[in-house]
Amino acid sequence: MARACEICGKRRGVGNNVSHANNKTRRTWKPNLQTVRANLSGTVRRILVCTRCLRSGKVAKVSGSRSFVAGNAAAS
């Protein structure tokens, strides 16, 4: 699985570090990817999503309390 956003396709950027002496070495910029439980076409999946897609509301997140049952909470 590539380290890319599954919504917008954003992945690492490449370029150069440039020193004061103008020496150039290769480097990468990694996107800020988060693992999110999302509702995709009726099924819940864990997907990698960049923070820009999370902020803009392109992903429908699912709450983390999937095993919570009101009857069990009152019994314990």
Backbone as numpy.savetxt, mean C-alpha at the origin, in Angstrom:
# Nx Ny Nz CAx CAy CAz Cx Cy Cz
5.84 -11.18 -6.81 5.00 -10.01 -6.81 5.90 -8.76 -6.81
5.67 -7.89 -7.76 6.45 -6.67 -7.87 6.02 -5.69 -6.78
6.96 -4.88 -6.32 6.64 -3.85 -5.34 6.04 -2.66 -6.06
4.77 -2.80 -6.43 4.07 -1.74 -7.15 2.66 -1.62 -6.60
2.09 -0.42 -6.72 0.71 -0.19 -6.30 -0.22 -0.94 -7.24
-1.17 -1.70 -6.67 -2.08 -2.48 -7.49 -3.22 -1.63 -8.06
-3.34 -0.37 -7.63 -4.38 0.52 -8.14 -3.84 1.38 -9.29
-2.77 2.11 -9.04 -2.26 3.04 -10.06 -1.01 2.54 -10.78
-0.38 1.48 -10.27 0.81 0.94 -10.93 2.11 1.64 -10.59
2.08 2.53 -9.59 3.30 3.24 -9.23 4.34 2.25 -8.72
5.58 2.37 -9.20 6.66 1.50 -8.74 7.92 2.33 -8.55
9.04 1.67 -8.33 10.25 2.41 -7.98 10.70 3.31 -9.11
11.28 4.43 -8.71 11.88 5.35 -9.67 13.38 5.21 -9.59
14.08 5.44 -10.68 15.54 5.30 -10.70 16.17 6.61 -11.12
17.40 6.81 -10.67 18.12 8.03 -11.01 19.52 7.98 -10.45
20.07 9.13 -10.20 21.45 9.22 -9.72 21.52 10.01 -8.42
22.41 9.55 -7.51 22.89 10.40 -6.44 23.99 11.26 -7.06
23.98 12.54 -6.77 25.02 13.42 -7.31 25.74 14.07 -6.13
27.03 13.80 -6.02 27.81 14.34 -4.91 28.24 15.78 -5.19
28.85 16.40 -4.20 29.35 17.76 -4.35 30.42 17.83 -5.44
31.17 16.73 -5.60 32.20 16.66 -6.65 31.62 16.22 -7.99
30.28 16.16 -8.08 29.55 15.79 -9.28 29.78 14.33 -9.71
30.12 13.47 -8.70 30.17 12.03 -8.96 28.73 11.52 -8.98
28.47 10.59 -9.88 27.11 10.07 -10.00 27.08 8.57 -9.73
26.21 8.16 -8.81 26.00 6.75 -8.53 24.50 6.46 -8.62
24.16 5.27 -9.09 22.75 4.93 -9.28 22.03 4.76 -7.95
20.77 5.14 -7.92 19.94 4.98 -6.73 18.49 4.76 -7.14
17.66 4.35 -6.17 16.24 4.15 -6.43 15.42 4.90 -5.40
14.22 5.31 -5.81 13.23 5.89 -4.91 12.08 4.91 -4.84
11.77 4.43 -3.64 10.71 3.44 -3.48 9.41 4.12 -3.11
8.28 3.67 -3.66 6.98 4.26 -3.28 6.59 3.82 -1.88
5.78 4.61 -1.22 5.29 4.29 0.12 4.08 3.36 -0.03
4.34 2.05 0.00 3.29 1.06 -0.21 2.83 0.51 1.13
1.53 0.36 1.28 0.93 -0.19 2.49 0.10 -1.41 2.10
0.13 -2.44 2.96 -0.73 -3.60 2.76 -2.09 -3.29 3.37
-3.15 -3.40 2.57 -4.48 -3.01 2.99 -5.45 -4.14 2.66
-6.38 -4.41 3.58 -7.47 -5.33 3.29 -8.54 -4.51 2.57
-8.74 -4.82 1.30 -9.65 -4.01 0.48 -10.75 -4.88 -0.10
-11.88 -4.26 -0.36 -13.02 -4.94 -0.97 -12.95 -4.72 -2.48
-12.55 -5.77 -3.21 -12.43 -5.68 -4.66 -13.49 -6.57 -5.30
-14.44 -5.97 -5.95 -15.53 -6.66 -6.66 -16.19 -7.74 -5.79
-16.47 -7.39 -4.55 -17.20 -8.29 -3.67 -16.35 -9.25 -2.86
-15.04 -9.34 -3.11 -14.17 -10.21 -2.34 -13.17 -9.37 -1.58
-12.78 -9.86 -0.40 -11.81 -9.15 0.44 -10.44 -9.74 0.16
-9.50 -8.87 -0.23 -8.13 -9.29 -0.53 -7.15 -8.35 0.14
-5.95 -8.85 0.42 -4.86 -8.00 0.88 -4.10 -7.54 -0.35
-3.99 -6.22 -0.52 -3.31 -5.69 -1.69 -2.30 -4.63 -1.26
-1.31 -4.38 -2.10 -0.34 -3.31 -1.88 -0.86 -2.05 -2.55
-0.98 -0.97 -1.76 -1.54 0.28 -2.26 -0.62 1.42 -1.83
-0.37 2.36 -2.73 0.43 3.53 -2.36 -0.43 4.47 -1.52
0.21 5.31 -0.75 -0.51 6.19 0.17 -1.31 7.25 -0.58
-0.94 7.59 -1.78 -1.72 8.57 -2.55 -3.08 7.99 -2.91
-3.12 6.71 -3.29 -4.40 6.05 -3.60 -5.25 5.90 -2.34
-4.61 5.65 -1.19 -5.36 5.56 0.06 -6.00 6.90 0.41
-5.22 7.98 0.30 -5.73 9.31 0.66 -6.83 9.76 -0.28
-6.72 9.43 -1.56 -7.69 9.93 -2.53 -8.97 9.11 -2.56
-9.02 8.01 -1.79 -10.25 7.24 -1.69 -10.47 6.28 -2.85
-9.41 5.88 -3.54 -9.56 4.95 -4.65 -9.72 3.51 -4.17
-9.54 3.28 -2.85 -9.61 1.93 -2.29 -10.71 1.89 -1.23
-11.54 0.87 -1.28 -12.56 0.67 -0.24 -11.99 -0.26 0.81
-11.57 0.31 1.95 -10.97 -0.50 3.00 -12.04 -1.29 3.75
-11.63 -2.43 4.30 -12.51 -3.28 5.10 -12.05 -3.16 6.54
-13.00 -3.11 7.49 -12.62 -2.95 8.89 -11.87 -4.18 9.37
-11.04 -4.01 10.38 -10.20 -5.09 10.87 -10.86 -6.00 11.87
-12.12 -5.76 12.24 -12.77 -6.57 13.26 -13.65 -7.64 12.62
-13.05 -8.47 11.79 -13.83 -9.47 11.07 -14.28 -10.62 11.96
-13.54 -10.92 13.06 -13.91 -12.04 13.91 -14.75 -11.60 15.11
-15.09 -10.33 15.18 -15.84 -9.80 16.30 -17.32 -10.16 16.16
-17.87 -10.79 17.20 -19.29 -11.10 17.26 -19.82 -10.51 18.55
-20.91 -9.79 18.48 -21.44 -9.08 19.66 -21.78 -10.05 20.78
-22.27 -11.23 20.48 -22.62 -12.20 21.53 -21.40 -12.70 22.28
-20.28 -12.90 21.58 -19.06 -13.38 22.23 -18.44 -12.31 23.11
-18.56 -11.05 22.73 -17.99 -9.97 23.52 -18.70 -9.85 24.87
-19.99 -10.07 24.89 -20.74 -9.96 26.15 -20.46 -11.14 27.07
-20.15 -12.31 26.52 -19.91 -13.51 27.33 -18.56 -13.47 28.02
-17.57 -12.76 27.45 -16.24 -12.77 28.04 -15.99 -11.58 28.89
